[in-house]
Amino acid sequence: MAQFLNKLESPGGNLRRIVSVLALLAFLSIVTGGILYVSFLQKAAVSEADHQAVNRIRIVARHLSNSLSENERPVKTLAGMARIVRALENTDIQATEEANLILDHFQKTLSADVCYLIDVTGLTIASSNRFFRDTFVGQNFGFRPYFQKAMEGNTATYLALGSVSEKRGVYSSHPVMGSEGALVGVAVIKASVEPLENSLSSRPEETVLVADPNGVVFISSKKQWLFKTLWPLGERETDMVRDSQQFGAGPWPWIGFRKTDSAGTVELDGARFLMHEEPIRFFPGWTAFYIQDEKAIFQRVSGNLFRVTGVVVITTIVLVGLLVFLLYTRALLEINRRMMAESALRQSEERYRAIYHNTPAMLHSINSMGLLVSVSDHWVKALQYEAGQVIGRPLADFMTLSSAKYLMDTMMPEFLRTGECVDVPYQFIKRNGEVMDVLLSAIADRDDAGNFVRSLAVSVDITEQKKAREALKQAQEKLSQHSRELERQVIRRTEEISSILKYTPNLVYIKDTAGRYIMINRRYEEIFGIRNEDVRGKTQHECMPKEYADAFQEVDLRVLEEKKPIHSEYIVRHDNEDHIHLSVKFPIYDEQGAIHAIGGISTDVTELKKTQEALRHLSNRMIISQEAERQAIARELHDELGQILTVLRMDAVWLRNRLKDADAATRERASAMCELIDKTIEDVRGIAVRLRPGVLDDLGLVDALEWYTSDFERRTGITCIFEHHNVPILGNTISTAAYRIAQEALTNVVRHAATDRADVSLFFEQGEFVLVITDSGVGYDASLMEASDGLGIAGMRERAMLAGGHLEVEAGSGKGSRIIFRVRVPGANKEI
Amino acid sequence: MIRVLLADDHVIVRAGLRRIIEESEDIKVIVEASNGREAIDFTLEHCPDVAVIDISMPGIDGLEVVSRLHAELPDLPLLILTMHEEEQYVVRAIEAGAMGYMTKKSAPEQLVAAIRKLHSGSRFLTEEAAELLALRVSRWSKGGSLLDSLSKRELQVLRHLASGHTNREIAESYHISIKTVDTYRGRLLKKLNLRNNADLSRFAIQNNLMGP
């Protein structure tokens, strides 16, 4: 089975693997697409940034160029003013003072840093900052290129770090021409670069800077880069810079930019920056740089991207993922369904095959030619062939001649026409030649076009059935013979029973549960003067005097209720006399175990009863007279003889006392006489008490038993506990009976119980006086002892009955014994 | 002179008793009765100082006589003189009101002394009878259910145990086995829900069982 499942599993596993791979591929392509899309966006963003940067740097460069050159025109104007010229031509104080006022005016108007005048020697003669500590007046700026250029007659603009003020400035200079057309000095306006610098950039991720031809940064939106170099400086270049005094004394360290493979990109401390440059017009060699952090660009781009497209992209990916998962699940379900269907089909096939071969029925199929195309294992086995020996052979080969003929001539054409046949009797021949009776049923299996393909036939072996039917028939015959025999026996037995019923001196009758007579016997008819035919079907109330019927019915009901035989006594008057009938009534059960009738047998025990009664009477009289006699003798002995002996003793004592002074022999004789009399009194008392104790007659049962148990204890050494409770005044009969029973029972204890303990108790409860004698001894088989009456139990019983009570004996081997005497005392009072 | 009534149905017994009594100087039989009826009538008629009465008499028996006389004349000392030695009689006689109990067997030796004792206002009882009397008295006075549950023998054994007697001594005094005494002791402890002899002593004293 496991192998079978594995075979099913592998194609399913392949499919599953394919689906999984497809799902994975779909997911990967989506992810790849996403990644490509993001990187494309980034590239676009970079190129956009690039483009923006080019534009921006152009604007910046133009703005710088314009801004830096903005004082060229004013300085020309300044240089042309007559008072300025005069101040340079004449060195008197007034001229200088006037020039100073103009310089102040220019400085204020242009918001320039400083305006000043230099004479041909390079010495500053007037300046707007003349009152400040770092005044230029008296300073020589002859070394400055802007001075030298102006002295050549040109307007110049120069960028440098002020040698006095230590402030960066844009120096615009112009030559001042004297009245004779000779050059008399130079006018200079120095503007601060800081306002310009502050207007360059507001964003932290971009930097705008201006560097001289050597790469020394002069203006920068990032202050820390000022006076540092973009690229490493060579020694010669460093010297040149130092010599020009343009940027102070140095040093000018390298910021650390390095070129990278891709154009327009530099690297600093591992970060990549986009760098664009633009030459500044009118300032040959000076270049404006625009530097952007590439990461910042990406962030900006991706920030925007995700803000805008991220949701769409992620949603798409999730949706596609879900879709893939859904499709995958569906595909798996489909695969499972197909697999199950396939497996079910295969199982069903297997089952069919198994059923076909394992069914204990002979199954076969033939084609339209009557040739066997398939047979079940059971078919082969039943006919005792080997599988493979039969396929392709005509079915008729396995039949008796008559069956084969019947098949070919009659049934086959019929079957081909109708397509079915039911319970057709054939005879197959087994390989060993035995004939097998079968009933064959078949249906035709046709193709879609309705052509006969093969038959599906089942043959039932009825050989055994036939035999069984035969056996059944025989058994039935035997049975009927047996039942005839039984019937004969019943008749005979009935005859016997009828005779018994007829001649028995007992009364026999059967009644149904409703009390209707079914049968009474002849004796019954005689006694009650009724006839069987007359009473049948009638109730006893319809056939009997009411007092009989009532009494009978009461017992009948008890039998029905208790479902067991019940003994009862009836007094029936016939032959002018009351007769005692001992009757046993018993339930009669039907075959279902329900009571359907009550049977009864009554025996006339009048004579027996009379005899018993006479015997009991005799026995009682004997007991009574014996008791009376004992009492009389005891009293006689005790009172008469005892009294006489007592008096005798008095006299003997008197004599003995009188003989005190006589001789020793006389004295001794007198003493011996006294002793003898004492002993005789004791003996007489003993005899009397054992015959019947005076206590019983004088003081009653309780005192008598109290005395007896004490005496018993003393004589035997057996502890005897006497208890009494609530005992009423009892008559002589009951007292005597109880006393004698206790006496007898305790005597048994001494003789048989082998114990050292006995208990006697007397009590009165619910109108009943009870005496119980128990011992903890070895016990005895009560029924056995009663039969032999070694215990005098019959005697005790008789005494109990004589007193109107009864005796119970409980004893079992090893459990000790208990004797209980109960007697009902009507209207008894409790003894005070 | 102590005047005595003698009631017995046997003439020879009366004669014998009279001889014993009249041996003494100070006691005199003033009247004899031969049955219960006469005993009552003669007593009421002659008013003796002491009445000596037999139990077994025809008609009204001696116990009944004692009972009736005790009711009529509570101060009259009544002595039962009988053949019966069983203690059951003793108990009944004392319950009926007798001041003394004596068997005829002991009459020659003790009758005179007994009459004198009764006349002087004391009881005359054997030791055993005195004990029984004590037990009965305590039982009446208490009327307790615990005491009611005890049999006479149990009460006897209780008294002895409470007095410090050993099992052997008790066995000897009642002619029973030591084992029997132990059985009674076990029953006492169980019935009274006590643990030992000391408890029994305390119980006996508390319930006034120790007697006179």
Interface residues (C-beta under 8 A of the other chain):
Chain A: H638 D639 G642 Q643 I644 T646 V647 R649 M650 D651 V653 W654 N657 D678 I681 R685 P693 G694 V695 D698 L699 D703 A704 E706 W707 S710 E713 R714 G717 T719 I721 F722 E723 D756 R757
Chain B: H10 I12 V13 A15 G16 L17 R19 I20 I55 S56 D61 L63 M83 H84 E85 E86 E87 Q88 Y89 R92 K104 K105 A107 P108 E109 S151 K152 R153 Y174 H175 I176 S177 K179 T180 T183 Y184 R187
